[in-house]
Structure formats: structure tokens, C-alpha cells
Amino acid sequence: QSLVMGPTSFIVTACVSAMNNNDDNEGDDESTPVSAIEVAKRVVRERGIGGLYRGSSAVAVRQATNWASRQGFTEFVRPRIPVGGV
């Protein structure tokens, strides 16, 4: 999952950061949208394809803990759900 989620999370974070750092909206409450494709192109141009995988280990840990907690909850609840009606 971190093969896809790592770059995706990185690009989303970069887009949000770029919107927050945009100085073109003086006194305006709305931020100018930033293209994910443009962010990805810039990162690949400046850092290579590996630049998209910055922070991938954190994404992998996040995904693993999310999966484990959901699985643990399912295993906890499963015996408490009546099967075959009430």
C-alpha cells in the first residue's frame, strides 16, 4: 500500500501546504487551488522519482496501525453479534 499511498499522501500534503503558503490572496479567505499534477512534476524534476516517497515509512506505519485496529475491533465485536436472528 505504501507504493501508492506514500506518493499520494505526499502530494496531497504538498498541495495543502502550497495553498496555505500562497501569498496572492491578500485578505481573501479563499486559497488558490494547486494542481496535484503540477506538484508531482515539480517534485520529480527537483528530487527525482524518489522525492515522491518522502515520508513513506510514516504512511506505512499509519496504514498498518489503521488496519490492525480495525481488525482488532472486528475480532472483538464478532462473537457478540447474534447470528441467525434474535
CYANA upper distance limits for C-alpha pairs under 8 A (distance plus 0.5 A):
  1 GLN  CA      5 MET  CA      6.31
  1 GLN  CA      6 GLY  CA      8.41
  1 GLN  CA     60 ALA  CA      7.79
  1 GLN  CA     63 GLN  CA      8.36
  2 SER  CA      6 GLY  CA      5.35
  2 SER  CA      7 PRO  CA      8.44
  2 SER  CA     56 SER  CA      6.64
  2 SER  CA     57 SER  CA      8.23
  2 SER  CA     59 VAL  CA      6.88
  2 SER  CA     60 ALA  CA      5.90
  3 LEU  CA      7 PRO  CA      7.86
  4 VAL  CA      8 THR  CA      6.78
  5 MET  CA      9 SER  CA      6.31
  5 MET  CA     56 SER  CA      8.30
  5 MET  CA     59 VAL  CA      7.41
  6 GLY  CA     10 PHE  CA      6.66
  6 GLY  CA     52 LEU  CA      7.81
  6 GLY  CA     53 TYR  CA      6.07
  6 GLY  CA     54 ARG  CA      7.96
  6 GLY  CA     55 GLY  CA      7.33
  6 GLY  CA     56 SER  CA      5.05
  6 GLY  CA     57 SER  CA      8.44
  6 GLY  CA     59 VAL  CA      6.33
  6 GLY  CA     60 ALA  CA      8.11
  7 PRO  CA     11 ILE  CA      6.53
  7 PRO  CA     52 LEU  CA      5.29
  7 PRO  CA     53 TYR  CA      5.84
  7 PRO  CA     54 ARG  CA      8.18
  7 PRO  CA     56 SER  CA      7.96
  8 THR  CA     12 VAL  CA      6.68
  9 SER  CA     13 THR  CA      6.58
  9 SER  CA     59 VAL  CA      8.15
 10 PHE  CA     14 ALA  CA      6.59
 10 PHE  CA     52 LEU  CA      7.01
 10 PHE  CA     53 TYR  CA      7.79
 10 PHE  CA     54 ARG  CA      7.50
 10 PHE  CA     55 GLY  CA      7.79
 11 ILE  CA     15 CYS  CA      6.58
 11 ILE  CA     36 ALA  CA      6.75
 11 ILE  CA     39 VAL  CA      7.11
 11 ILE  CA     40 ALA  CA      7.02
 11 ILE  CA     52 LEU  CA      7.95
 12 VAL  CA     16 VAL  CA      6.75
 12 VAL  CA     36 ALA  CA      7.60
 13 THR  CA     17 SER  CA      6.57
 14 ALA  CA     18 ALA  CA      6.51
 14 ALA  CA     39 VAL  CA      7.62
 15 CYS  CA     19 MET  CA      6.69
 15 CYS  CA     33 PRO  CA      8.42
 15 CYS  CA     34 VAL  CA      6.10
 15 CYS  CA     35 SER  CA      7.61
 15 CYS  CA     36 ALA  CA      6.89
 15 CYS  CA     39 VAL  CA      7.38
 16 VAL  CA     20 ASN  CA      6.70
 16 VAL  CA     34 VAL  CA      8.34
 17 SER  CA     21 ASN  CA      6.60
 18 ALA  CA     22 ASN  CA      6.54
 18 ALA  CA     34 VAL  CA      7.37
 19 MET  CA     31 SER  CA      6.21
 19 MET  CA     32 THR  CA      6.59
 19 MET  CA     33 PRO  CA      6.80
 19 MET  CA     34 VAL  CA      6.84
 20 ASN  CA     31 SER  CA      7.52
 22 ASN  CA     31 SER  CA      7.67
 22 ASN  CA     32 THR  CA      7.78
 25 ASN  CA     29 ASP  CA      8.03
 25 ASN  CA     30 GLU  CA      7.71
 25 ASN  CA     31 SER  CA      7.08
 25 ASN  CA     32 THR  CA      8.09
 34 VAL  CA     38 GLU  CA      8.18
 34 VAL  CA     39 VAL  CA      8.13
 35 SER  CA     39 VAL  CA      6.83
 36 ALA  CA     40 ALA  CA      6.62
 37 ILE  CA     41 LYS  CA      6.61
 38 GLU  CA     42 ARG  CA      6.60
 39 VAL  CA     43 VAL  CA      6.68
 40 ALA  CA     44 VAL  CA      6.64
 40 ALA  CA     52 LEU  CA      7.84
 41 LYS  CA     45 ARG  CA      6.51
 42 ARG  CA     46 GLU  CA      6.53
 43 VAL  CA     47 ARG  CA      6.08
 43 VAL  CA     48 GLY  CA      7.28
 43 VAL  CA     49 ILE  CA      8.22
 43 VAL  CA     51 GLY  CA      6.57
 43 VAL  CA     52 LEU  CA      7.22
 44 VAL  CA     48 GLY  CA      4.71
 44 VAL  CA     49 ILE  CA      5.57
 44 VAL  CA     50 GLY  CA      8.19
 44 VAL  CA     51 GLY  CA      6.86
 44 VAL  CA     52 LEU  CA      7.57
 47 ARG  CA     51 GLY  CA      5.42
 48 GLY  CA     52 LEU  CA      8.31
 49 ILE  CA     53 TYR  CA      8.10
 50 GLY  CA     54 ARG  CA      7.64
 55 GLY  CA     59 VAL  CA      7.09
 56 SER  CA     60 ALA  CA      6.62
 57 SER  CA     61 VAL  CA      6.73
 58 ALA  CA     62 ARG  CA      6.63
 59 VAL  CA     63 GLN  CA      6.58
 60 ALA  CA     64 ALA  CA      6.59
 61 VAL  CA     65 THR  CA      6.64
 62 ARG  CA     66 ASN  CA      6.62
 63 GLN  CA     67 TRP  CA      6.61
 64 ALA  CA     68 ALA  CA      6.53
 65 THR  CA     69 SER  CA      6.52
 66 ASN  CA     70 ARG  CA      6.75
 67 TRP  CA     71 GLN  CA      6.59
 68 ALA  CA     72 GLY  CA      6.47
 69 SER  CA     73 PHE  CA      6.59
 70 ARG  CA     74 THR  CA      6.65
 71 GLN  CA     75 GLU  CA      6.70
 72 GLY  CA     76 PHE  CA      6.65
 73 PHE  CA     77 VAL  CA      6.62
 74 THR  CA     78 ARG  CA      6.27
 75 GLU  CA     79 PRO  CA      7.93
 76 PHE  CA     80 ARG  CA      8.21
 77 VAL  CA     81 ILE  CA      7.14
 82 PRO  CA     86 VAL  CA      7.25
